Amino acid sequence: MTKVEILTGVERQRRWSTEQKLLILQEAFGVDGTVSDVAQRHDVLPQQIYAWRRKFSPPKFNSPEIASFIPVSLVGGSESSSDGSKRSGGRLKSKDVEIVLRNGRLLRIAAEMDLEVLSSLVACAEAA
């Protein structure tokens, strides 16, 4: 025979506080935790734990669609171009440019680098 359960009252819907959710997430994604074991222990579905993780994880930043300006400071002395020593065949000699990103990484690039390549490189370096 099969077991049949008849619910006569209101179906159970539990409310978890933010602190409880964070403790369960810490337990599930800790060093020794597995999502399935923690879900069984707390009587929740593993999908619920993953949904909580998405809810509490920091948002992923996409590269900005519009241009934005950031403060820039020039380091080192500036050379005068009046003597013509910087020109070579009508074109300026390339200098390296150093860019310090928000996460502390330093990018050293050629001054004539394509702006599309530079913007995607900065976005990748900041996301990593």
N, C-alpha and C positions, 0 to 999 in steps of 0.2 A: 504494500500500500504506500501511497505517496502522502507526504505530510502537506497539509493545506493550512495556511495562516489567514485568518479573517481579521481584518482591521475594522473595528467598530467606531473608533474615535478619529480625531483629526490626525492626519499623517504627520509623522515626526519631521520637523525641520529644525536642525540645530543652529545655533548662532555661535560663532567663534569670535572672540575678541581679537583685536590686532596683535596683542601680545601672545596669545595662544597660537595664532597662525605663524608668527615669526619663530616661536619656539619649535613648532612642528617642522617648519622649513629648515631651521638650523639643524635639527635632528636628522632630517631626511637627506640633506646635502652636506652633512658633516663628514668627518674622516671615516667613521665606521658605519654610517647610515646608508640604507638603501630605501628608495622611495616605496617599494612594495611592502617591505617590512614595517616601515613607519605608518603607512596607510592602514595596514591590518591592525596594528597596535592601537591606533586612534579611531578605527572604524570609519575611515573616509576612503573615497576612491583615489587612486593615484592621479587621475586627471585633475582632481580638485587641488592636489598639492602643486601640480605644474601650473594650474591657473593662478594660485596664490603667488607662485614664484614670478610669473609674468607681471602680476599686479604690483608687486613690491620691488621689482628690479628697476634700476634707473633707466630712463628712456634712452634709446639709441639716437644719436645725433647724426642726421644726414648732412651732406654738404649743403651750405646755404645756396638758395636759388638766386639770390640777389647779391651784389657786391657789397662788402662792408669794409670799413676802414679801421685799421688798428694803429696804435702808436708805434712809431719807428724812431730809433735813435741811431745816429751814425757814430761809429767808433773809429778812431784813427784820424790822421790829418788828411786834408784834401789837397790834391796836387793841382796846380794850375795847368790848364790846357792851352795857355797862350803861346807856349814854346813849340807846340805841335808834336811833342814827343809821344803823346798818347795816340796819335793817329798813325795808322798803318794802311796805306793804299786807300785812303778816304773812309776807312771804317775804324771805329774805336776798338782798341784792344779790350778783350774781355777780362773782367775782374771777377773774382769769386765774391759771392754775397752770402752772408751768414744770416739765417733766420732762426730765432729762438721761439719755439712753439709754446703754447700754454702748458703743456705737460712737461716742459723742461728739456725736451729733445732739441738738438741743434741740427739744422739742415745747412749744408754748404753746397751752393749751386752756382752755375755759371750765370753771369748777368744777362745773357741773351736767351735764357731758357724760355721756351714757349709757355705762355700764361695758362693754357689749358692743362698742360702736363704738370706745371707747378701747382695749380689748384688741386688736382687729383692727388699729387704726391703729398701735399700738406694734409689733405683730408685723411689719407691712409695713415700717415704718421701720427696724426692726432687720435685716430680711432684705435690704433694698436696699443 
